[in-house]
Amino acid sequence: MSDPLFDRLTLIGIGLIGSSIALAARQHGLAKEIVVSTRSEATLRRAEELNLGDSYYLDAAQAVEGADLVILCVPVGANEGVARWIAPALKQGAILTDVGSTKGSVVRQVQPHVPAGVHFIPGHPIAGTEHSGPDAGFASLFENRWCILTPAADIDPAATEKLSAFWRACGSNVDTMDADHHDLVLAIVSHLPHIIAYNIVGTAADLETVTSSEVIKYSASGFRDFTRLAASDPTMWRDICLSNKDAILEMLARFSEDLSALQRAIRWGDGDGLFDLFTRTRGIRRSIIEAGQETDAPDFGRHQSKS
């Protein structure tokens, strides 16, 4: 095992992502000391029972003192309050990052409070499950997944590379891009699928002609896989919808147009058009498997798997 990349790693928030970072950092020896902070005393005590850190604080400002890597693992809507809280205690030369699914809003919330000499590099590990809380984490969550960093043009490249090395050591592939471009990309590959899943599950729950027992009994026919997405943390997804509103609305408009075209094809019996669409989308699935972002195993690639 190589020398630790950081002396003191502080995690603000210890849900699925925060606890998984703690476990991965511990497993790979990435920090000499891991500090955990969260507002909930019960959650903090549970993190301590799970041995996720070396020290534990309810006060986030105390937790970041002396840290050379601080990772905000809170819902995107909470970032500004946390940034304002910890700013006076951040040390010169520290790297400050986050794990939020939107980046433009995080930049707007956090950047005004970042002290001079602190390297703020927004980040997004594209990994997760429908589970939440400190018990949900596991060290392999980031393996063969992507982490996108969106550093500003004036950020020291050495700081970006050091943070990239941290994520690579956790098992991630790392890419960098502009924050606004990230938000557009994630709106289609993550945010829109979750919104559609929430909507489909909600529609099924509201149907008067289909009983809830039938919905549950026959869910293996496809509905089940929507419920996995629709079981995701409601606070996180509320904040994502509000913080990435413009990009999500643009993708919803495009989706609505394509859905209208699909309705016409079904109405007019356009078998060739339907076949072409279904063939093209099947090819996307094969490409995702070939890229190593899914398996072709039964049960949607998740049989007996936490991910």
ABEGO torsion letter per residue (X at the ends): XBBBABABBBBBEABAAAAAAAAAAAAAGABABBBBBBABAAAAAAAAAAGABABBBABAAAAABGBABBBBABBAAAAAAAAAAAAAABBBGBBBBBABABAAAAAAAAAAABBBGBBBBBBBBBBEBABBEAAABBAAAABGBBBBBBBBAABBAAAAAAAAAAAAAAGBBBBBBBAAAAAAAAAAAAAAAAAAAAAAAAAAAABAABBAAAAAAAAAAGAAAAAAAAABBAAAAAAAAAAAAAAAAAAAAAAAAAAAAAAAAAAAGBAAAAAAAAAAAAAAAAAAAAAGABBABBGGGABGBAX
